[in-house]
Amino acid sequence: MDGSFNISGAKELDDLLKLLPEKIARKLADNAVRAGGNLLKKKVEDKAPGKIKKAIFVRKNQEGTSSVNYQIGTTKSAPEAHLVEFGTKAHKIVAGTKRGNSTGKKVLSNRKIIFGKTVNHPGAHTKPFFRPALDESHAEYMQKMASIMARGLAREAKRYSR
């Protein structure tokens, strides 16, 4: 799944940003991408089911990249988010194992009901929320970033024209 977007006019924008000091250009780009990321976060939260709504985050990716990028995802409080988004196939759950490692348990239970040594899980249908939110809000996202960038460029042009 590709989560990137193509921007028409990116070359022209890049040329314009190169005319500004690097620190200012980076700040303008950062503000625009953050605003777009926050808009996408809100759209994903609107579509997300249950407790996953509260687990959506947007944060700046600090992995030493020279470009400005933000990450949108879910926190550890919703480890099932990808299972909801993509679904699961039918599978067997066996007592005494967890991800291939032995747990020593003899039976599967939820502390009230004993299910037995194995359970045939029927799987779960996909209930996409993340990708549809991104697809549906692409134009609004791009517009938001463009308006933030335009305001920032106008502000900096005014500042430098003095």
Residue, then its C-alpha position, 0 to 999 in steps of 0.5 A: m500500500d502506497g501512502s505517498f501523494n504526487i504534487s503537481g507544481a512541486k518543482e516550481l515550489d521547490d525552486l521557490l523555496k530554494l530562494l529562501p534561507e534553508k531554515i525558513a523554507r524548512k519551517l514553511a514546509d514543516n507547517a504545511v505538512r503538519a497541517g495536512g497531517n492533522l487534517l488527515k488524522k481527523k478524517v481517519e478518526d472520523k472513520a475509525p471504529g471504537k477505541i481505535k479512534k482515540a489511538i490515532f496519532v500524527r507525529k514528525n518523523q525524526e529518522g534523519t531524513s532531509s525532507v519534512n515528513y510526518q507519520i500517521g498511525t495508531t498507538k500501542s493502545a490499539p494493537e488490533a487496528h491493522l486486523v480491523e483494516f485488513g481483516t484476518k483469514a480463518h486460523k487455528i489457535v492452539a493452547g500452549t503457544k503464542r507466536g510460536n513460543s511455548t506458554g505452558k498453558k494446557v487449555l484456552s480460556n477467558r478465566k470464566i469459560i474453558f474453550g479447549k485445547t484448540v479453537n478454530h477462529p473463523g477470521a474477520h472481514t475487512k473493515p477499512f477506515f484508514r485508507p478510505a479516509l486518506d483517499e477521500s480527503h486527498a484533495e482537501y489535504m492538498q488544498k490545506m497544505a497549499s493554503i498554509m504554504a501560500r500564506g507562509l510564502a506571502r508572510e516571508a515575501k512581505r518580511y524580505s521586501r522591507 
